[in-house]
Amino acid sequence: MKGVATMETINEQKFALVVEQAMTKTRDSKRWQNAIRRAAEMIQTNPFTHWTGSALLIWSDSGEIYEASKVCQCRAFTKHQPCKHRAAYRLVQRYNETSH
């Protein structure tokens, strides 16, 4: 998932496992689970994401470009809520760390 992260460039089974692991890890947080679900959908459908190696650049459906890592510029992050952009960053990071 180097460069543009789309379903054309990722292994769907591997990605599904990463998402499942994230959902299990956050089972006590409905907000994080919702962010993870939205992030997974965004990764699968948004052709405008780019992994830099240290952050995920995302052209969001709001028309904004976010640089997500442990921080984000979106409204949810500024309100100290889980955001789909940070969840997407973590999913891509975990995907890249996981062996095939």
C-alpha positions in Angstrom: 0.0 0.0 0.0 2.8 2.3 -0.8 1.8 5.4 -2.7 -1.9 5.5 -3.5 -3.8 3.1 -1.3 -6.8 1.7 -3.2 -8.4 -1.7 -3.4 -6.5 -2.1 -6.7 -3.2 -2.1 -4.8 -4.0 -4.0 -1.6 -4.6 -7.6 -0.8 -8.3 -7.7 0.3 -7.9 -10.7 2.6 -4.9 -9.1 4.4 -6.8 -5.8 4.7 -9.9 -7.5 6.1 -7.7 -9.2 8.7 -6.2 -5.9 9.7 -9.6 -4.4 10.0 -10.9 -7.3 12.0 -7.9 -7.1 14.4 -8.6 -3.3 14.9 -12.2 -4.0 15.6 -11.3 -6.6 18.2 -8.8 -4.3 19.9 -11.4 -1.5 20.1 -14.4 -3.6 21.1 -15.0 -1.5 24.1 -15.3 1.8 22.1 -18.2 2.2 19.8 -16.8 5.5 18.6 -13.5 4.0 17.5 -15.2 1.0 15.9 -17.4 3.4 13.9 -14.2 5.4 12.9 -12.5 2.1 11.8 -15.5 1.0 9.7 -15.6 4.4 8.0 -11.9 4.4 7.5 -11.9 0.9 5.9 -14.7 2.1 3.5 -12.7 5.2 2.7 -9.6 3.2 2.0 -11.5 0.9 -0.3 -13.3 3.6 -2.2 -11.3 6.8 -2.1 -8.6 6.9 -4.8 -7.2 10.1 -3.3 -5.1 8.7 -0.4 -1.3 8.5 -0.3 0.9 6.8 2.3 4.1 8.9 2.9 5.7 6.4 5.2 4.9 8.5 8.2 1.4 9.8 7.5 -1.6 9.2 5.3 -2.7 12.1 3.1 -6.4 11.9 2.5 -8.6 14.0 0.2 -11.7 13.7 2.4 -15.3 13.7 1.2 -15.6 17.1 2.9 -13.2 18.5 0.2 -10.4 19.0 2.6 -7.0 17.3 2.5 -5.9 15.9 5.8 -2.5 14.6 6.9 -3.3 11.9 9.4 -1.0 10.2 11.7 -1.3 10.4 15.5 -2.9 13.7 14.9 -5.4 15.1 12.3 -6.8 18.5 11.3 -10.4 17.4 11.1 -13.2 18.5 13.3 -13.5 15.2 15.2 -9.9 15.3 16.2 -10.1 18.9 17.4 -13.1 17.8 19.6 -10.9 15.0 21.0 -13.0 12.3 19.3 -11.9 9.3 17.2 -11.7 10.2 13.6 -11.8 8.1 10.4 -8.6 9.8 9.1 -6.5 8.6 12.1 -8.2 5.2 12.0 -7.3 5.0 8.2 -3.7 6.0 9.0 -3.4 3.2 11.6 -5.1 0.6 9.3 -2.6 1.4 6.5 0.3 1.4 9.0 -0.7 -2.0 10.4 -1.3 -3.3 6.9 2.2 -2.3 5.8 3.7 -3.9 9.0 1.9 -7.2 8.5 3.6 -9.9 6.5 1.8 -11.2 3.5 
